Amino acid sequence: MKTTTLLAVCTTVASRDEALTMARAVVERRLAACAQIEQIESVYRWDGELRHEPEFRIMFKTVVERHAELEAAIRALHSYELPAIYAIAVDKAEARYATWVKEETREDA
């Protein structure tokens, strides 16, 4: 039996509106079962300058089979020149929850 690996895919955006727009578009397309948005502060160096900015982190709950499409959608919707997009494999998940994520990200649903 093939097991599907769950992923938590994260990115950051500059505004709550951008976060909500991206989250809704991705979940509507079934590229993720859920998107969680949280306000954060980021300190980073860009163009030789140290910056401290408010941002919004979006964590998408998805499966490895949808990762490439999800990443492409994030890039297409993103306003940053170089968006941070990274995936964390979920080693263990409650069985009913994992089934829900798999069902919500099925292409044929």
C-alpha positions as CSV (number, residue, x, y, z in Angstrom):
1,M,0.0,0.0,0.0
2,K,1.4,3.4,-1.0
3,T,1.7,5.9,1.9
4,T,1.3,9.6,1.2
5,T,3.7,11.9,3.0
6,L,2.1,14.9,4.6
7,L,3.9,18.3,4.2
8,A,3.7,21.6,6.0
9,V,4.7,24.1,3.3
10,C,5.5,27.6,4.5
11,T,6.0,31.1,3.0
12,T,5.8,34.6,4.3
13,V,4.1,37.6,2.7
14,A,3.9,41.4,3.5
15,S,0.2,41.8,4.3
16,R,-2.8,40.1,5.8
17,D,-4.7,40.7,2.5
18,E,-2.0,38.9,0.5
19,A,-2.0,36.1,2.9
20,L,-5.8,35.6,2.8
21,T,-5.8,35.9,-1.0
22,M,-3.1,33.3,-1.4
23,A,-4.6,30.9,1.3
24,R,-8.1,31.0,-0.3
25,A,-6.7,30.5,-3.8
26,V,-4.6,27.5,-2.8
27,V,-7.2,25.8,-0.7
28,E,-9.9,26.4,-3.4
29,R,-7.7,24.6,-5.9
30,R,-7.2,21.7,-3.5
31,L,-3.4,22.2,-3.5
32,A,-3.7,22.3,0.3
33,A,-6.3,21.1,2.7
34,C,-5.8,24.1,5.0
35,A,-3.8,27.3,5.3
36,Q,-2.9,28.8,8.7
37,I,-1.9,32.5,8.8
38,E,0.0,34.1,11.7
39,Q,1.5,37.5,12.1
40,I,5.2,37.5,12.7
41,E,8.2,39.9,12.7
42,S,11.2,39.2,10.5
43,V,14.8,40.4,10.7
44,Y,16.8,39.8,7.6
45,R,19.4,41.3,5.3
46,W,18.3,42.3,1.8
47,D,20.3,44.3,-0.8
48,G,23.0,44.9,1.8
49,E,20.6,46.4,4.3
50,L,19.4,45.0,7.6
51,R,15.7,45.0,7.8
52,H,13.0,44.5,10.4
53,E,9.5,44.1,9.0
54,P,6.1,42.8,10.0
55,E,5.1,39.8,7.9
56,F,2.5,37.1,7.8
57,R,3.5,33.4,7.7
58,I,1.3,31.0,5.9
59,M,1.6,27.3,6.6
60,F,-0.2,25.1,4.0
61,K,-1.1,21.5,5.0
62,T,-0.7,19.3,1.9
63,V,0.7,16.1,0.6
64,V,4.0,15.5,-1.2
65,E,2.2,14.6,-4.5
66,R,0.8,18.2,-4.6
67,H,4.0,20.0,-3.7
68,A,5.2,21.0,-7.1
69,E,1.8,22.5,-8.1
70,L,1.5,24.2,-4.7
71,E,5.0,25.8,-5.0
72,A,4.1,27.0,-8.6
73,A,0.9,28.5,-7.3
74,I,2.7,30.3,-4.4
75,R,5.2,31.7,-6.8
76,A,2.5,32.9,-9.2
77,L,0.5,34.6,-6.4
78,H,3.5,36.0,-4.5
79,S,4.6,39.7,-4.5
80,Y,8.2,39.1,-3.3
81,E,11.1,39.0,-5.7
82,L,12.5,36.0,-3.8
83,P,9.8,34.3,-1.7
84,A,10.8,31.9,1.0
85,I,9.0,28.6,0.2
86,Y,10.0,25.5,2.1
87,A,8.4,22.2,3.0
88,I,8.7,20.2,6.2
89,A,7.8,16.5,6.1
90,V,5.3,15.4,8.7
91,D,6.7,12.2,10.2
92,K,3.7,11.4,12.3
93,A,0.1,12.6,12.2
94,E,-3.2,11.5,13.8
95,A,-4.7,9.0,11.3
96,R,-8.1,10.7,10.8
97,Y,-6.4,14.0,10.3
98,A,-3.9,12.6,7.8
99,T,-6.9,11.0,5.9
100,W,-8.7,14.4,5.8
101,V,-5.6,16.1,4.4
102,K,-5.3,13.4,1.7
103,E,-8.9,13.6,0.8
104,E,-9.0,17.4,0.6
105,T,-6.0,17.5,-1.7
106,R,-7.2,14.9,-4.2
107,E,-7.1,16.2,-7.7
108,D,-10.3,14.3,-8.7
109,A,-12.3,15.5,-5.7
